[in-house]
Amino acid sequence: MEAPAVFTGVDVYQRSFDPQEYLKEFYTLSDSQGQPNTFLMENLRILFKMFSLDGLRGDTLIDVGCGPTIYQLLSACERFQEIIALDYTDQNRRELEKWLKNEPGAFDWKPVVEYVCELEGDREKWAEKQEKVRKKVRQVLKCDVTKANPTDPVSLPPADCIVSTLCLEAACKDLDTFRSALKHIGALVKPGGHLVMVTVLRETYYAFNKQVFSCLRLEKNMVEEAVEGAGFDVKFSEVQTYGPGDIRTDCEAVLSLVARKRDG
């Protein structure tokens, strides 16, 4: 399998990205053969680690490019009072709202929530954590990271923190677009606030449901330079490498980082 000849545009996501198939493919803790989903588990572990760092707390957290997922909010919800979730496609936001409203047919996040509760020391608190996330996500809005104001026409007050997981590398067709997008989302954070990011490295595609989607091939130094160029200082950075063998992607590693926005 290889990357699409033309980088996957937003029109393709809006028309044909199926959030339910995506969740089934990538967000169960074990696959149909019972093999553990190490990619997801590692991301949950690192998010728990990052959101446990000193100073990473506040009133408002903005999740940029949330997709139909909540895994990235499970540790974050312990440190922030309200969450605003942003995504481009209508069907992703609808799928997220289905879970937030506890509607029939919503994805079952319980095993993932239990796993995070276990990391935090008490697996039995999963129901409490689910309700915490539901209560704290106050808005689900459309966003486009290629716009100077990603939530245009809505203007959000600057937040204490933004989190972005597995988003920008799929939304940005080249490095210049990636750098601009980081500046755009960086403007949503107040000085002294934080950016928490999980980004795949050296990936050109990911696939599910017989569809292949593009990914911008990034190296660690490219991401960190772009983050610093957007006005942040990297405070924490960790790389998890992955061997070949997953036919759904050519991802080689994942970079997780925390950066603090410079004052003034």
N, C-alpha and C positions, 0 to 999 in steps of 0.2 A: 504494500500500500504506500501511496505517496501523497504529498500535499496537492490541493487543487491548483490548476494552472493559473487561475486568477484568484487573488486573495478574497476570502469570503466576506461579502459586504453586509451591511445592516439589513438590506432588503431581503437577503437570503435567510437571515436569522428570524426576521419578522414573519416571513412566509412559511418557513419549513422547520424551524427548531422546535422539537417536541419535548417539552419539559418533563413529562411523565416518563418517557423512554430514557431521557438523560438521567433522571434520578434513579431509575431501576438499574441502569448500566453502571453508574459510578458511585452511588451512595448507599449501597447495602454493605454491611460489615464483612460479609463473605459472599463469594460468587456461587453460581449454580453447582459447582463441584465441591463447595465447602471450603475453598481456599480463602484465607483472610485477605481483606482489602488493605494491604500494607500502605498504599498511597494515601488513602483516606485516614487511616489510623495515625500515620506519621504527621499529617497535616493537623489533626486534632491535638496531638501531643505538642506540636510546636506552637499552635495558637494558645493552648493552655499556658505554655512557658512564657510566651510573649506578653499575654495579658496578666501575668503574675509579676511583671517587672515593676520596680518602684516608679511612681509618678504616672503610671498609665491608668488614669482614672479621671472622672469628670462628670459633667452633666450630659452632654450630647455626643453621641457617636453616629457618624454617617457611614453606611455600608455602600460602597460604590461598585456597581455591577454585581448585585447580590444573586442574580439568576433566580432559579426557583428554590434556592437552598437556605438553610438556617444554621448549618454546622459551624459557620464562621462567627456566629453570635453566641454560641453556647458558653464559652469562657468570658467573652466580652460583656455579657449581660450582668455579670457580677460586679463590674467596675464602672458602669455608666447608668445614668438614670433614665435616659430616653434614647431611642434608636430610630433613625430615619433610613429606610432601605431604598436604594435606587437601582433601576435596571431599564435597559432600552426596550426589550420586547414586551408587548402586551400580555402574551401568554405566560411568560415567566412571572410577571407581577401578579397575574390572576392565580397562578398555581401557588405562589407564596401566600397570597391572601386567603386562599382556600384553607391552608394549614393554620394560619393565624386565627381564622374564624372557626376552626375546628369543624369544618364542613365534611360531609360524607365524601369518600373518595380521595381525601387528602393523603399525601405520602406519609408512611409510618416512620417517623424519625426516632421512635422509642429506643431501638438498639444503639443508635449513635449517641443519643442523649445519655443513656445509661453508661456508655463507655467514657464520656466526658465526666460524668458524676463520679465514676470510679477513679479517674485521674485526680479529681478534686478530693477524694477520700470517702465518698458515701454514695455508692451506686443506687441506693434506695430513694435518693432525692430527685429522681428523673421527672416525676410528675410535677413537682414543685418548680423545677427548672423550666419545663415546657411552659408552665403558666407565667413564669417570670418573663420569658422571651415574648410571649403573646401580649403581655401587658405593656412591655417597654417599647415594642415597635409601634410608634405613634403614626407614622406616615409611610406609604409606599408610593414612590413617585417615578415618573419617567425621567431618564437621563441620557445624555449623549456626551461622552467624554471628549469628543472632538470639538465641542462648542466651548467658548471662553467661559460661559456660565452653563455648566452641564445640565442644570435643572431648568433652564429657560423654558417658559416665561416665569417660573417660580424663582424667587430669590431667597435662599436660606441664610440665616445668620451663621457666622463662623462657628464651627464645632470644636470641641476639645480634641477630637480624634477622628480620623477616617480609617476604615479598614477596606482593603481591596484584595480579593483572593481570586486568582485564576481568571482575571478579567481583561486587563489592558493588553496582554499579549495576544488575545483573540480579537480585540477591538481595533488594534493599530496595525496598519499595513506595512509601515516602515519605521525606522528609528526616529525620524523627525516627528512623525505623528505621535509616537510613544512619548517622546520628550515633551511635546506640547500638551498631551493628555495629562501627564503628571503635573504640569504647571496649572492646568485647569482645575484638577481635583485638589491640588495643593492650596488653591485659593479658597477652598471651602473650610480650611483649618485656621484657627486663630494662632497668632504668634505664641510660641511656647507649647503649642499642641503637638499631637503626634500623628504619624502615618504608620499603619501596620499593614504589611504587604506580604502576600505569598504568590510567587511567580514561577512558572515552569521555565527551565533553561534548555536551550538547544532542542526545542521542539518546533516542528514545522506543520504538524497536523494532529488532530484527534478525531476519532470516528465512533459513531454509534448509530444503530437503527438504519444501517446501509447508507449513511451519509458521512461525508468527510468535510471537516471544517479546518480552515487555515489557522496557523499560529505564527506569530513573529518570532523568529529564532533569535534568542537573546543569550548573552553571556553575563556572568555575575558583575563584571566591571561596567558593562553597558547600563545595567539597571541602577547600580549604585551611583554612577556618574549622572544619570538622568534625575535621580532622586535629589542629589546635591544641587544639580542645576535648577531644580524646582524650589530651592530655598530651604532645604532640610539638611540636617547633619545625621548621618547614620550612627545609631547608638548600639544596635545589636544586629548581627547578621549570621545566618547559619545555612549551610548547603547540605541537602540530603541527596545522595546519588542513587540512580536506578539503573539496573542492567537492562540489556535488550530482552525482548521476549513477550512484551505486551503488544499484540497486533493492533490494538486500538489507538496507539500513539507512538511517536518516536521520541518522547520526552526522555532526557538523560538525567535530569536533576531538578530539584526544586530549591529556590532561594526564598528564605523567610527573613524579613528584616523589620526593624523598628527604627524610625527616624524622627527627630524632633525639629519642628519648624523654628527657624532662626527668629529672634526678636528684631522686629523692625527692618 
